Amino acid sequence: MKLKKGYKQTEVGVIPEDWEVKIIKEIAPLQRGFDLPNRELREGLYPVVCSNGIVNYHNKFQAKGPGIITGRSGTIGKVTYVEDNYWPHNTSLWVTDFKGNNPRYVYYLYLLVKFEKFATGSGVPTLNRNDAHDYCVPLPPLPEQTAIANALSDADALISELEKLIAKKRNIKQGAMQRLLSPKEGWEVKKLGKILKVHHGKSQNEVKDEHGKYPILASGGIIGKARCFLYNKPSVLIGRKGTIDVPQYIDGPFWSIDTLFYTDIFDNYDAKFIFYIFTQINWYSYNEASGVPSLNAKTIEKIEMYFPTTKKEQTRIATILSDMDSEITALENKLQKYRQIKQGMMQNLLTGKVRLL
């Protein structure tokens, strides 16, 4: 195959002619962190970085920032970047010398490497540092390292701002739920059995069909398709066994498996409003098993909750909360897209497929 002009074939694939191939210990070698027993921990400004990231803050540091830390034992594969001085814990490995390379670039490069592939041990996973150190990667000149690091940092900043916005929207919605679902003057206490009937789901074995048009629901959500439906009206579902605290709402035909209850909502009650009511119930307080958590249909129907007297008011409240949910979902989809774009940027920029200089 003819190589594109300005590129060369190497042991790590086709890379730009002015890039080098180096092993990790020649770029930014890793060293085991330092012990810090809980009894010696003192509140301070310096992050204590373990295998799964920053877990505490201490009044002393062992390494000067910027720094890169990855898991040595336990959690393998996560890479943490810190700007200032820090304490790398003995469950981690930390970069002792960047050897003139851009630290932020090395951070993104090590994310792409995926250190989990160097894990050893059948019990607690441990990173084999020797194998990691001898791993070959492409390395651009420092100016291009800086340009790549800046581009990826900008992408991270966009993702971070979107994450903060989503968290803010979730908090606003939580506050709105507390206000809107709190009993008002004129609301009535009713047993759930007066507004709905709880039904058992059924085994999906006879109806499961990958070409089916109806979703098969379990306590964790959709698990497949069915060629026929069990129920075809708006319904609120709750786990019968296993996960019993995650209500679901569906407004179209569906099949519910036997570990998931579905509900037949009576006239004059809004199903989406009842869904939000279900999210306010402490379901584990109604658990009737000592082992795997379980709910009983009759127990659910005896639960008492406050309800607006008119379906119109229920629908008004449900619409407000549903609109908030739709906004959050749209932002979450956008966040997922941003993350995918960033992953593509990393793949292209860190391998030289796309050049910034």
N, C-alpha and C positions, 0 to 999 in steps of 0.2 A: 504494500500500500504506500502510495506516495505521500510523504509528509508535507504538511502545510508549511509554507515559507516562514522561517523564524522559529521553527520547532525542531526538537530532536527526540529520538527514541531512547529511553532509559529503562532501568530495572523497575521503576515505579510507573512506567507508562510514558506517553508523549507529553513533554513539557517544553516551555520556552527555552531557546538556546542560551539565554543569559541566566537561567536558573541553575541551581546545583541540586544534587541528591546527597542528603546527609542523614546520618542516623541521629536519633533523638538525643543521645548523650553528647553529641557535638553541637546541638542547638541550644538545649536548656535541660541539663541533667536533673534528675530527681533524687531526693534524699529523704530518709525517714524523719518524721516529725519528733516532737519532744513530749515526754510524759508530763501530765498535769492532773494529779489526783484532785478529786472534788474538794477535799479538805484544804487544799492549797489555793483553790480558786478565790480570787479577790476581785470584787467589782471594779471595773475600769473601762478604759476607752479602746483597748486593743482586742480585735476579734479573735476568738479561738476557733480555728477551722479544723473540723474533723472530716472524715471520709464523705459525709453527706452535706458538707457546707458549714456555714457559720452557726455554731450552737450556743455560744456564750461570749462574754467579754471579760477581759482580765486586766490587771493593773500593770502587767509587764508584757514585753514582746520578745520573741526569739528571732524574728526575721524582719528585715526592712522591706517596705513596699516599693514599687508594686510587686505583687506576688501571685503565683499560680499554684494551686493545691489540688491534688486528686486523691482518691481513696487508695489506701494501702491494704486495709482489712475491713471486711464487712460490706459496705457499699462501694462497689467498684464501677468506675466509668464516669462518675460525676466530676466535673472540673469547675473549680471556683476561682474567680479572679478578685483580688483585693487591691485597692489603690494605695492604702497606707500600711504602716507597720502592723504586724500580726503575730499570732502564736500558732504555728502549725502543730496540730496534735499528733500523738504517736500512731493514731489510726490512719494517718495521711502520709503522702509524699509531697514534698514541696520543691520548687525549682530553686536551686542554689546559685545559679549563674546563667544569665541570659546570653552571655557570650556576644554582646553587641547587637543582638536581635531585638526587634520591637516586642516588648512584653505582651501588649494587647494582641499582636499578631500571633504570638506563640499560643496565647489562650485559645484563639479560634482554631488554630492548627491542631491543638490537642483535643479540642472538641470533635474535630473531624476524624482524628485517629481512632477514637472509641477504645479507651484503655480496657474496657471490660473483656476484650478478646484475649487479654493476657492474664486473666484470672486463673488461679490454680487452687486445688484443695476441694475435697468432697464435702467438707463441713462449712466453716466460715470461709467465704471466698477471700483470697489474698492475691494481690497483684504481683506478678513475677517481674521485678524491676529489670533484671538482666535482659529478658526478652523484649521488654518495652524499650530499653536503652538501645538495643540493636535494630530497632525497627526503622526502615528507610522511608523518608518523606521528601517531597520536593521543597526547595527553599528559594524564594526570590531575593533579589538584592534589597537592601534596607529601605530605599525610597519606595519601592513597590510594596514592601511589607507595611509601611506606614499608611500608604494610600488604601490598601485593602482593609487594614484595621480600622481606619476612619470610616470607611463605607459600611462595614459591618456594625460598628459602634452606633452609627446613625440609625441603622435598622433596629438595633436593640433598644435605642431610645424611643423609637416609634412604638415598639411592642410594649415597653414599660409604661408609656403614657396611656396606651389603650388598656392595659391591665389595671392601672389605677382608676381609669374612668369606669370600667366594668365593676370594680369593687365599690366605687362610689354609688353607682346605679343600684347595685344589690342592697347596699345599706339604706338607700332612699326607699326602695321597694319594701324592705323589711319594716321600716318605720311606718310606711303607708299601710301595710297589712295589720300592724298592731292597732293603728287608729281606726281603720275601716272595719275590722272584724271584731273590735271590742263592742260589747253589748251597748245598745242605745236605748233611749226611752221608747217603750212600745214593743221592743223585741221580746220574743217568747222563748222560754226554755222548752225544748222538745227532745224526746228520745229519737235517736237516729232511725229506729225502727218505724217511726211515724212518718218519715219522709223518704225512706228507701228500703229496699229488700236486698240483703246480702246473699249472693249465690256463689257456689263453688265452681271453679273452672273444671276443665276436663282434660284428660290425656290428649296430647296432640299427635300421637303415633299414627292414628288412622287418617288424619286429615292433612298431615304435613306434606307440602308439595313445593319444591323450589320455584315452580312456575305459577304458584297460587297468587291470588290477588288480595288476600286478607292477612293482616299481620297476626303473628302468634306472640302473645305477650306473656312474659314471666316477670318475676319481681325486679329484675334488672333492666327491663325494657323489651324491645322486640328481639326475638331469637330465631325467627324464621317466617315462612309464609304458609298459609293454609288454603285449600281449594274451596272451603266453605267457611261460614262464620258461625260463631256460637251466640253472638248478640249483636244487634245492629242499631242501637240507640246510644246517645251520649252516656258515658258511664265513668264512674270513679272506681279505681281499682286499688287494692291494698294487699300486701303479702299475707298469705295464710300460714306459711311456714318458711323459716329462714330469715330473709330480709322482710321485716314487718313494719318498717317505719318510713317507707318511701311511696307515698301515694302517686298514682298516675291518673291522667285524664285522657280520654280518647272520645272523639265525637263521630267516628265512623264504625262500620262493621269490623269485628275482630274475633279472635279466638283467645281465650284465657286458659292457661294450663292449670293443672290441679293444685299447684301450690300458691295460686293467686286468686283472691276473691274479686268478683266484679259486682257492681250494684245496679239494681233497677231503680231509677229515680222516679218518684211519684210525680204526678201532675202538680203544677203550681210551685215547683222547686227548680232552681237553676243548677244544672249539673256542674258547671264551672265554679259557681259559688261554693258548692259542697266540696269540690276539690280543694279550694283554698281553706275551707274549714278543716278538712282532713289534715292539712299541713300543720295545723295548730295543735293537734292532738298528740299527747305523749303516748305513743302506741306501746312502748315497752312496759308501761305501767299496767297494761292489760294482757301481758304475756302469761300464758297458761301452761308453760312447760319448763322443766328444770334443765333440760338439755338444749336442743335446737329451739329457738324462739318460735312460738306458735300463737295464733289468734283463733278465737271461736266466733262463728257468725252471730250466735245469739248474744254473746258478750258485746260485740260491736253494736248491735241494734239497741242495746240498753244504755249506751253512752248518751249523756245529755249535753246538748249544746244550745247556745242562743242563736235564734234566727230572726231576720226581719220578717214582718208579717206579710209583705207583698213580694211576689216574684220580681216585680219591676225594680224594687230596691236591691234585691239580690243580684239581678243582672247588671245594674248600674255599678255596683261594687266590683263584681267579677270582671266587667269590661275594663275598668280602670287598672286593675291588677294584671289583667291579660295583656293590655297594651304595654305595660311596663316589662312584662316577660318577653314580649315580642321585640322590644327595643334591646333588651339584654341579649337575647338570642342572636339578633343581627350583629351586635358588637362582638359576641363570641365567635361568630362565623368569620367576621372580619379579622379577628385576632388569629384564628387558625390559618387564614389565608396569608397574613403577614408572616407567621412562623414558617409556612411552607416556602414563601418567597425568600426569606432569609436563609433557609436550608439550601435552597437552590443557589443563592448567591455564594454561600460558603463552598459548595461543591465546585462551582465554576471558578471562583476567584482563587481559592487555595490550591487548585490544581493547574492554574494557568490557562484554562480553556477560554477565559475572558480576561483581558488585560485592562488595567486602569492607567498604565503609563506607556 
